[in-house]
Amino acid sequence: MNKLFLAGMVTGKNKSSVTMETTETTATGDYTETHEVMAPAKLSKEVEVGNRYKVTGQLARTEDNITVIVADKFEQHPDSELDLNACRITGKAHRSFEFYPRTDSQAAFGNLLVSNEENPQLIVRGVAFQHLGHALDREAKRGSTVQIQGRIRHRPYEAQGEKRKMLEIICDPDFTKVLEKAVVVDLFAEEAPAEPEAAAI
């Protein structure tokens, strides 16, 4: 699977992309992200700056090996409804989970690179913290079938003196799994089946 949902305010657009801002409130704070959403001209021309929309789409890899968001559909999103920022990728672990133990200044976390089952050239980085990180460190080995799901983050970094951004997924511990160890409810489906008895990692 390679699917995402975004919902928020459109703050800009051009012929090939739409800029959208999403804000989510969680137990650990508010998270605001500015997304550049690639969209065909026939889609972007129907979107109005200053209005709220829900985007259904997927991740893709450009010729420059940059991971981007591609829109399949835009729908009006009422002011009364919360913003959304969720993405799910399933595939093979490109390499074993890399775990970094807790330090005095930072919580324990790790990275998992997932090669999408539908498009193996699409490799997405998932970031897991605390207990989920420990679990993935035990179970997510190279070649494992895994699912990562969570919030899209555009992390700034610098390479060769140039400022860039990397798209990654902050993994939700409820829906990030090693699929060979558990059967997972597809919450992205319109009608989710009953919760299975199999335990998550």
C-alpha positions in Angstrom: 0.0 0.0 0.0 1.0 3.6 -0.7 -1.7 6.0 0.4 -2.0 9.3 2.2 -4.5 11.8 3.5 -3.9 15.5 4.1 -6.5 18.1 5.1 -5.8 21.7 5.8 -5.5 25.2 4.3 -4.1 25.8 0.8 -1.6 28.7 1.1 -0.3 28.8 -2.5 -0.3 27.1 -5.9 1.1 27.0 -9.4 0.5 25.0 -12.5 2.1 21.8 -11.2 1.8 21.9 -7.4 -0.3 23.2 -4.4 1.1 24.3 -1.0 -0.9 23.1 1.9 -0.5 23.7 5.7 -1.7 21.1 8.2 -1.7 21.4 12.0 -2.3 18.5 14.4 -2.7 18.6 18.1 -1.3 15.6 20.0 -0.5 14.8 23.6 3.1 15.9 23.0 2.2 19.2 21.3 1.1 20.9 18.1 2.7 19.9 14.8 2.4 22.1 11.8 3.8 21.0 8.4 3.9 22.8 5.1 3.5 20.3 2.2 4.2 20.8 -1.4 1.6 18.6 -3.2 2.3 17.8 -6.8 -0.9 18.0 -8.8 -1.8 17.9 -12.5 -3.0 21.3 -13.9 -6.6 20.0 -14.2 -6.6 19.4 -10.4 -4.6 22.5 -9.3 -6.7 24.9 -11.3 -9.8 23.9 -9.3 -8.1 24.6 -6.0 -8.5 28.1 -4.5 -5.9 29.6 -2.2 -7.3 30.3 1.3 -9.8 27.5 1.2 -9.5 24.2 3.1 -9.2 20.9 1.2 -8.8 17.2 1.9 -6.2 15.5 -0.4 -6.1 11.8 -1.2 -2.8 10.8 -2.8 0.4 8.8 -2.6 4.2 9.2 -2.3 6.4 9.1 -5.4 10.1 9.2 -6.3 11.4 11.8 -8.8 14.2 11.3 -11.2 16.4 13.2 -8.8 15.6 10.6 -6.1 13.4 13.0 -4.1 10.3 11.7 -2.3 7.3 13.9 -3.2 3.5 13.9 -2.4 1.3 13.4 -5.5 -2.4 14.2 -5.3 -5.1 12.0 -6.8 -8.1 14.1 -5.6 -9.0 17.3 -3.8 -12.2 17.7 -1.8 -13.5 20.7 0.1 -12.8 20.2 3.9 -15.1 22.0 6.3 -13.7 24.5 8.9 -15.4 22.4 11.6 -13.3 19.3 10.9 -9.8 18.8 12.1 -6.7 18.8 9.9 -5.3 15.5 8.7 -1.8 14.3 8.1 -1.5 10.5 7.7 0.4 8.2 5.4 0.8 4.4 5.1 3.5 2.5 3.3 3.9 -1.2 3.2 6.8 -3.1 1.7 10.2 -4.7 2.6 12.6 -3.3 5.1 15.5 -2.0 2.9 17.9 -2.7 5.7 17.6 -3.6 9.4 16.1 -1.0 11.8 18.8 1.4 13.0 18.3 2.3 16.7 19.9 5.1 18.7 19.7 4.6 22.5 18.4 7.4 24.7 20.7 10.2 25.7 20.3 13.0 28.3 19.1 15.4 25.6 17.1 13.1 23.3 14.6 10.3 23.5 15.5 6.9 22.1 14.6 6.7 18.4 15.5 4.9 15.2 15.1 4.8 11.4 13.5 2.2 9.2 13.8 2.4 5.4 10.9 0.7 3.6 10.9 -0.2 -0.1 7.3 0.0 -1.2 5.7 -3.3 -2.4 4.0 -1.6 -5.4 7.0 0.5 -6.4 10.3 -0.9 -5.0 12.2 2.2 -6.2 10.2 4.3 -3.7 12.1 4.0 -0.4 10.6 5.8 2.5 12.2 6.6 5.9 10.1 5.9 9.0 11.2 7.3 12.4 10.2 5.5 15.5 10.6 6.6 19.2 10.8 5.0 22.6 9.0 1.6 22.9 8.1 1.3 19.2 11.8 1.8 18.5 12.8 -1.0 20.8 10.2 -3.3 19.3 11.3 -2.6 15.7 14.9 -3.0 16.7 14.1 -6.6 17.7 11.8 -7.5 14.8 12.4 -5.3 11.7 15.3 -6.9 10.0 16.4 -6.5 6.4 13.8 -8.1 4.1 11.0 -8.1 6.7 7.6 -7.3 5.4 6.6 -4.1 7.3 4.0 -1.4 7.5 4.7 2.1 8.6 2.0 4.6 9.2 2.0 8.1 10.8 2.5 11.8 10.3 4.5 13.1 7.3 7.4 15.4 8.4 9.6 17.5 6.2 12.9 17.6 8.1 15.4 20.2 7.1 19.1 19.3 6.7 22.2 20.5 5.0 24.3 18.7 2.4 27.3 20.1 0.6 26.4 23.6 1.9 22.9 23.4 0.4 19.8 23.5 2.6 17.3 20.7 1.8 14.3 18.9 3.2 13.7 15.2 3.7 10.3 13.6 3.7 9.9 11.0 6.4 7.1 9.4 8.4 6.8 9.8 12.2 5.6 6.3 13.0 2.4 5.7 15.0 3.0 2.9 17.4 -0.6 1.6 17.0 -0.3 1.1 13.2 3.4 0.5 12.5 3.9 -3.3 12.3 6.1 -6.1 11.2 3.4 -7.8 9.1 4.9 -11.2 9.4 4.3 -11.0 13.2 0.8 -9.6 13.1 -2.4 -9.2 11.1 -3.2 -5.5 10.7 -6.6 -3.8 10.4 -6.7 -1.7 7.3 -8.0 1.6 8.8 -7.5 3.3 5.4 -10.3 1.1 4.0 -13.8 2.5 3.8 -15.1 -0.4 6.0 -12.5 -1.7 8.4 -12.9 -5.4 9.5 -13.1 -6.4 13.1 -10.0 -6.1 15.2 -7.9 -9.4 14.9 -6.7 -11.3 17.9 -3.0 -11.3 16.7 -0.8 -9.2 18.9 1.3 -6.4 17.5 5.0 -6.3 18.2 
